[in-house]
Amino acid sequence: MKEQIDIYRNASFIIGPHGASFTNIMFCKPGTFLYELVPTSWAYDYFLYIVQIMKMEYAAFKDDSHPDISEDYYDALHQDLSVSIPKLQESLEKILGKLH
């Protein structure tokens, strides 16, 4: 647990798919940036809420180009997360450019 706390406490930029490990952002310093990869079919706001309380920065990446995205709400909750690397790279370049 100490290692997880240290990782998040010392991070300036965190990126990853939506998941329970992001509860560790409660150990982040104000100004830390969380970049959350989220499924296109569902928008979560749990971590956005924590980010606001912790005075962090936040952005989410959704890739809606995957052809198998379900319109059915229940099915959508169980679909895999798809990420287009070129789109992700473009998005990160915009965000990182703003940070410098």
CORWO-V586052 format. One record per residue. SS is DSSP state (alpha for helix, beta for strand, coil for the rest). PSI is psi in whole degrees, 0 to 359 (* if undefined). OMEGA is omega in degrees with one decimal (999 if undefined). Layout:
ss->{SS SS}
psi->{PSI PSI}
omega->{OMEGA OMEGA}
//
This chain:
ss->{coil alpha alpha alpha alpha alpha alpha alpha alpha alpha coil coil beta beta beta beta beta coil coil alpha alpha alpha alpha alpha alpha alpha alpha coil coil coil coil coil beta beta beta beta beta coil coil coil coil coil coil coil coil alpha alpha alpha alpha alpha alpha alpha alpha alpha coil coil beta beta beta beta beta coil coil coil coil coil coil coil coil coil coil coil alpha alpha alpha alpha alpha coil coil coil coil coil coil coil alpha alpha alpha alpha alpha alpha alpha alpha alpha alpha alpha alpha alpha alpha alpha coil}
psi->{320 320 318 316 314 319 311 323 327 358 147 339 125 131 141 171 152 132 169 334 338 352 341 350 347 348 357 156 153 141 346 142 126 122 105 128 119 151 145 327 354 130 118 145 9 310 332 319 313 319 317 317 320 0 45 178 155 143 154 147 124 131 105 15 353 130 345 25 126 142 344 125 311 314 321 328 340 6 155 156 126 139 123 117 315 321 321 316 317 316 315 321 322 314 312 328 324 333 338 *}
omega->{178.9 179.2 178.3 178.7 -179.9 179.8 -178.2 -179.6 -177.1 -178.1 172.1 -179.7 -180.0 178.0 177.2 178.2 176.3 179.1 -174.1 -178.5 179.1 173.4 176.8 178.4 176.3 177.4 -177.5 174.9 173.9 -179.9 176.4 -177.2 174.0 177.8 -171.7 174.8 -174.9 176.3 -179.1 -173.1 -175.4 179.2 178.8 176.7 -177.5 -174.7 174.0 178.6 179.5 178.9 -180.0 178.8 -176.4 -179.7 177.5 174.6 -174.9 167.3 178.1 177.7 174.8 177.0 -177.6 -178.0 -179.0 -173.2 -174.1 179.6 -178.0 173.8 -180.0 -174.5 -178.0 177.9 -177.6 179.8 -175.6 -179.5 176.3 174.8 177.9 -179.2 172.6 -177.9 177.9 178.3 177.5 179.3 179.2 179.4 179.3 179.0 177.5 -178.0 -177.9 175.9 178.5 -177.8 -177.8 999}
//
